[in-house]
Amino acid sequence: MAKTLAKLQARARKTSRKNAAATRAKAKARPKQTFNVSHFRAEDFRADGLRSYAKYHDLGMSKATNGLLQAHVIRFIPPCDPAVVSKRHFHDVDVQMIYVLKGWIKSEFEGQGEVTMREGAAWLQPPRIKHTVLDYSDDCEVLEIILPAEFKTVELE
């Protein structure tokens, strides 16, 4: 019995070392990152992003992380037009986190119902959660961080 237990413990230590080595190798395989600073300038907001009803200030994180993540400030264009914004969709991402910098935004999320996020609110949208933007204030701005930087958005309507 003692010999069997010793063999099992030795096997567990060997497996643990292999897993640790695999974890280190995976960490080394991450894309190289470079130092990046992005300062606020109103003229940096562009209307070339995902949503036609918003302007984006790219913070340069996609380039700095070689595509690991994307970060931008989204400034919603007033007034909100539900016929344009209220299209059910999801994003094929690993992580999507949003933080309200100014104003408020009202959305509906699969399994959660309608939620209004106000200045200072943050939320995590799990991968592929179906959602709809319902309304936003005239001064609404959010910070959005997404992994990976390149992803698909699927409209369901």
N, C-alpha and C positions, 0 to 999 in steps of 0.2 A: 504494500500500500504506500509506504514512504517513497519507494522508488518511482511509482506511478505519479505521485504528487510532485516529486522533483522533476520528472520529465515534463509534466504539464506546465510547471512554473518556468522551466527553461524555454519551452516552446512559446509561452506567453511573452517572455522577455524578448525573444528573437522577433516575434511578430510586432511587438511594440517598437523595437528599433527600426524595423522595416517601415512601419507606418510613419515614424518620425522622419526618416530619410525621405520618404515620398512627400511628406508635407513640406520639408525644406526645399525639395526639388520644385514643387509646385509654386512655392513662394518666389523662387528664383526665376521662374518662367513668366512672371508678371511683366507687363511692358515697362520699359524704363520711363521714369517721370522726370520732368524738368521743373525748376522753380518758375512760378508764374504769379504775376500781380495784375489785377484788373481794377482800374480806378473808374469811378462813376463819371460818365459824361453823357448828357442828354442826347447828344448827336449820335451816340453809339447804338441807339435803339433802331432796329431794322424790321421791316414788314416782310421778312423772307423766311418766316418760321412755319411751323406746323399749322397754326391757326390763322385764318384770314382776319380774325377780329382782334388780333394782338400784335404788339411789337416786341421784339426780343433784343436783349442786351446779352450777347454771348460773353461769358466770363473767361474764355480761353482755356478752360479745364480739359476739354477733349484733346486739344493739341498737346497740352502739357502732360497728359496721362496716356498719350498714344491710344486714345479711344476707350480707356477704362471707364470714364464717366463724362457726363455732360452737365454743365451748370449754367443757368441763365436766369436773368430777371425778365419776367413777362409783365408787360404793361398792357392791360386790356383797353381796347378802343371803345369809348362811349359813343352813343348809348348802347346798352346791351340789346341785341335783336334776337329773341328766342328762335326765330325761324332760321337763323344762321348758326347760333351756338348750340342749340339743343339737339345735337345728333349723338345718339348712343354709340359708344365705341369702347375699345380697350387698347392698351399699349403692351406689346410683347417685350417686356423688360425684365430685368432681374430685381431692380430696386427703383422705386419712384417716390421721392419725398418732396413735399411742397410746404412752404412757409409763407404766410401772408405778411407782406411788408406794409401795405397800405390798404385801406378800404375793407371790402368783404366780397366773398364769392359764395354762391349757393349752388350746390351740386347734388346729384342723386347717385348713390353707389349701390351696386348689387348686394343685397343682403343687409344693407345699412339704412336705406331710405334717404330722405332729404336731409342734408346737413349744411348749415351756414357757417362758414369759417370767417372769423373777423381778424383784424390786425393782431399779430402775435400768435395766431393759431398755426399749428403744424400738423400734417397728417402724412401717413404712409399709405400708398395705394399698392396693395399686393399685386404681384404680376398677373396680368390679364383680367383684372377686375373690370367688369362692365360698368360704365358710368356716363353721366350726362351733365354738362354744365347747364344750369337753369337760368342763372342771373348773376350779375356782378355790379358793384358800385362804379360810378364814373371815374373814381380815382384808384381802382383796384390794381395792385402790383403784387406779384408773388415771386419768390425764389424757388426754382425747381431744380432738383438734382436727380439725375437718372443714370443708371448703370444697365447696360453699357451705353456709350455715347451714341452709337448707331442702333436703331430699333425700328420695328414696324408698328404703325397705328392701323387698326382695323375698324372701319366704320361698319356698323351693324344695320343701319337704316338706308 
